[in-house]
């Protein structure tokens, strides 16, 4: 009985310690019928969106944001130029099919593509083949891992590119990003970018121009709200969607940027519901952040 009472007290304490926003997010997350992990950050505020903020959700294409950041850093080190061409080799293809406007355009490969174009495709179009070409060119996943650590971003691990994810569904769990780490990276690029102002603007423009996931973070926000984000999506097997993700910077009406990361893992909800869970959580955080700045 005493042990039961202690467990109850600890549970009750954790519930009452939650902010109203956290309780709202937890209620929304229940609709996903899976694990939802959330973190957010707004400068000069106590905004708290935490829900499983230190879990290791599979990030899927979210990795293309830190990949592009790493590649731009290497451009600044003069190891590459944005205008230099990188060969799209036949072995870079992901067969029989993957999401890749680049591969759709050049189904046999064997073409040279400027690095700038590859990065734009990877971030804005979430092009899987373009991302893997960049990953190969810069030296592989460990280079991205090392750079994230070098700029002080924790809770990130990249082990496989898109080709590996396409070959084995279990591999995606080896690529993970803690929500707190994702928010840390978003804050870094927004507030104290490790890149030059020019390259920071380029990267954020690619994220703002993203064509994927319009019903996720952006889905419930007021028309015209500026969002710079990167999605990640898996396939579905036996009714389970392994990863439905979106991380990004939301520009509030008076200028500050809200950083938010939302990962929906192993969900049994349908596509529309998973997207709506992300949209509703983002809107709840946006509303609270907007009030905090007034």
C-alpha positions in Angstrom: 0.0 0.0 0.0 2.8 2.4 0.9 4.5 1.7 -2.5 1.2 2.3 -4.3 0.7 5.6 -2.4 4.2 6.8 -3.3 3.7 5.9 -7.0 0.4 7.8 -7.0 1.9 10.8 -5.3 4.8 10.9 -7.9 2.4 10.5 -10.8 0.1 13.2 -9.4 3.1 15.6 -8.8 4.2 15.1 -12.4 0.8 15.8 -13.8 0.3 18.9 -11.7 3.8 20.1 -12.6 2.8 20.3 -16.2 1.9 23.6 -17.8 -1.5 24.1 -19.3 0.2 24.0 -22.7 1.8 20.7 -22.0 -1.5 19.2 -20.9 -3.1 20.5 -24.1 -0.3 19.0 -26.2 -0.7 15.7 -24.3 -4.4 15.6 -25.1 -3.8 16.3 -28.8 -1.1 13.7 -29.0 -3.5 11.0 -27.8 -5.2 11.1 -31.2 -2.0 9.8 -32.9 -2.3 6.4 -31.2 1.5 6.2 -31.1 4.3 8.0 -29.4 4.5 11.7 -29.8 7.6 13.7 -28.9 7.7 17.5 -28.7 9.9 20.3 -27.7 9.9 24.0 -28.4 11.8 27.2 -27.5 11.0 30.9 -27.6 13.7 33.5 -26.6 13.1 35.4 -23.4 10.1 33.2 -22.3 9.3 30.2 -20.2 7.4 28.5 -23.0 7.3 24.8 -22.4 6.0 22.3 -24.9 7.8 19.3 -23.6 6.3 15.9 -24.2 8.8 13.0 -24.3 11.5 15.6 -25.2 14.5 13.2 -24.8 13.3 10.2 -26.7 15.1 9.0 -29.9 12.4 9.1 -32.6 13.5 8.0 -36.1 14.0 11.3 -38.0 13.7 10.1 -41.6 14.2 13.1 -44.0 14.6 15.6 -41.1 18.3 14.7 -41.4 18.5 16.7 -44.6 18.5 19.9 -42.7 21.7 19.1 -40.6 23.1 17.6 -43.8 22.7 20.8 -45.7 24.1 22.8 -42.8 27.2 20.6 -42.7 27.7 20.9 -46.5 27.4 24.7 -46.3 30.0 24.7 -43.5 32.4 22.7 -45.8 31.8 25.2 -48.5 32.9 27.9 -46.1 36.0 25.9 -45.4 36.6 25.9 -49.2 36.4 22.2 -49.4 33.5 22.7 -51.9 31.9 25.4 -53.9 28.1 25.8 -54.3 28.7 26.1 -58.0 30.8 23.1 -58.4 29.3 20.0 -60.1 28.9 16.7 -58.4 28.5 13.6 -60.5 25.1 11.8 -60.2 26.4 8.2 -60.5 24.2 5.3 -61.6 25.0 3.7 -58.3 23.4 6.7 -56.5 20.0 5.7 -57.8 17.5 4.3 -55.3 15.6 1.6 -57.1 13.0 0.6 -58.1 11.5 4.0 -57.0 11.9 6.7 -54.4 10.8 10.3 -54.0 13.4 12.1 -56.2 12.6 14.8 -58.8 16.3 14.5 -59.7 16.1 10.7 -60.4 12.8 11.2 -62.2 14.5 13.8 -64.5 17.6 11.6 -65.0 16.5 8.0 -64.5 19.9 6.7 -65.6 22.0 9.1 -63.7 25.4 9.9 -65.3 25.0 13.7 -65.1 26.8 16.5 -63.3 24.7 18.5 -60.9 25.7 21.7 -59.1 26.0 21.3 -55.4 23.7 24.3 -54.9 21.0 22.5 -56.9 21.5 19.2 -55.0 21.1 21.0 -51.6 18.1 22.9 -52.7 16.4 19.7 -53.9 17.3 17.9 -50.7 15.9 20.6 -48.4 13.0 22.2 -50.3 11.9 19.1 -52.2 13.1 16.4 -49.8 14.8 14.7 -52.7 16.2 11.4 -51.5 18.7 10.8 -54.2 20.0 14.4 -54.1 20.5 14.1 -50.3 22.4 10.8 -50.7 24.7 12.3 -53.4 25.6 15.2 -51.0 26.1 12.7 -48.2 28.5 10.7 -50.3 30.3 13.8 -51.5 31.0 15.2 -48.0 32.2 11.9 -46.6 29.2 10.1 -45.1 27.1 10.2 -41.9 29.9 10.5 -39.4 30.9 13.9 -40.9 27.4 15.2 -40.1 27.5 13.6 -36.7 30.8 15.3 -35.9 29.7 18.7 -37.1 26.5 18.6 -35.0 28.7 17.8 -32.0 31.2 20.5 -32.9 28.5 23.3 -32.9 27.1 22.0 -29.6 24.0 20.2 -30.8 23.3 17.1 -28.7 20.9 14.2 -29.1 21.6 13.6 -32.9 22.7 10.5 -34.6 23.0 9.7 -38.3 24.0 6.3 -39.5 22.3 5.7 -42.8 21.3 7.6 -45.9 18.1 7.3 -47.9 19.3 4.2 -49.8 19.7 2.4 -46.5 16.3 3.5 -45.2 14.7 2.2 -48.5 16.3 -1.2 -48.2 15.4 -2.1 -44.6 12.6 -0.6 -42.6 14.3 -1.3 -39.3 17.3 0.8 -40.2 15.3 4.1 -39.7 15.5 3.6 -35.9 19.3 4.0 -36.1 18.8 7.6 -37.3 17.4 9.7 -34.5 17.0 13.2 -33.2 15.9 14.1 -29.7 13.2 16.9 -29.9 15.4 19.0 -27.5 18.3 18.5 -29.9 16.3 19.5 -32.9 15.1 22.6 -31.2 18.7 23.4 -30.1 19.8 23.2 -33.8 16.9 25.4 -34.9 17.7 28.0 -32.2 21.3 27.9 -33.3 20.7 28.6 -36.9 18.1 31.3 -36.0 19.9 33.1 -33.2 23.6 32.4 -33.5 24.2 30.7 -36.8 27.6 28.9 -37.3 27.3 29.9 -41.0 27.9 33.2 -42.7 24.8 35.5 -43.0 24.7 34.7 -46.7 24.6 30.9 -46.3 22.2 31.2 -43.3 19.8 33.1 -45.5 20.1 30.5 -48.3 19.4 27.6 -46.0 16.4 29.3 -44.3 15.1 30.2 -47.8 15.3 26.5 -48.8 13.4 25.6 -45.6 10.8 28.3 -46.2 10.2 27.1 -49.8 9.7 23.5 -48.7 6.9 21.8 -50.7 6.4 18.9 -48.3 4.2 18.7 -45.2 2.0 21.7 -45.8 -0.6 20.2 -43.5 1.8 19.7 -40.6 3.4 22.7 -38.7 1.9 25.1 -41.3 -1.5 23.4 -41.4 -3.3 25.4 -38.6 -1.3 28.6 -38.6 -2.7 32.0 -39.8 -2.4 32.6 -43.5 0.9 34.2 -44.4 2.8 33.0 -41.4 6.4 32.4 -42.3 7.5 28.9 -41.5 11.0 27.5 -42.2 10.8 23.7 -41.7 11.9 20.2 -42.6 9.7 17.2 -42.6 10.4 13.5 -42.3 8.1 10.7 -43.3 8.2 6.9 -43.4 6.2 4.3 -45.0 3.4 2.3 -43.3 3.3 -1.4 -42.6 0.5 -3.4 -41.0 -1.3 -0.1 -40.2 1.7 1.4 -38.4 3.3 4.6 -39.7 6.8 4.6 -38.3 7.6 8.3 -38.6 5.6 11.5 -39.3 7.8 14.4 -38.4 8.2 18.2 -38.8 10.7 20.6 -37.2 10.8 24.3 -37.9 10.9 28.0 -37.1 7.6 29.8 -36.9 7.8 33.6 -37.2 5.5 35.3 -34.8 3.5 38.4 -35.8 6.0 40.7 -33.9 9.1 39.1 -35.3 10.6 36.5 -32.9 10.9 32.9 -34.1 9.4 30.0 -32.2 11.4 26.8 -32.7 9.4 23.6 -32.5 10.1 19.9 -33.1 7.2 17.4 -33.4 7.8 13.7 -34.0 5.0 11.1 -34.3 6.4 7.6 -34.0 4.8 4.2 -34.6 1.3 5.6 -35.0 -1.8 3.7 -35.9 -3.7 6.8 -37.0 -4.2 7.6 -40.7 -2.3 10.2 -42.7 -4.7 13.1 -42.1 -4.9 12.5 -38.4 -1.1 12.4 -37.9 -0.7 15.6 -39.9 -3.5 17.2 -37.9 -1.9 16.2 -34.6 1.3 18.0 -35.7 -0.7 21.0 -36.9 -2.8 21.3 -33.7 0.3 21.0 -31.5 2.1 23.7 -33.5 -1.0 26.0 -33.4 -1.3 25.5 -29.6 2.4 26.4 -29.2 2.0 29.4 -31.6 -1.0 30.8 -29.7 0.8 30.5 -26.4 4.0 32.0 -27.8 2.1 34.9 -29.3 0.4 35.6 -26.0 3.8 35.4 -24.2 5.2 38.2 -26.4 2.3 40.6 -25.8 
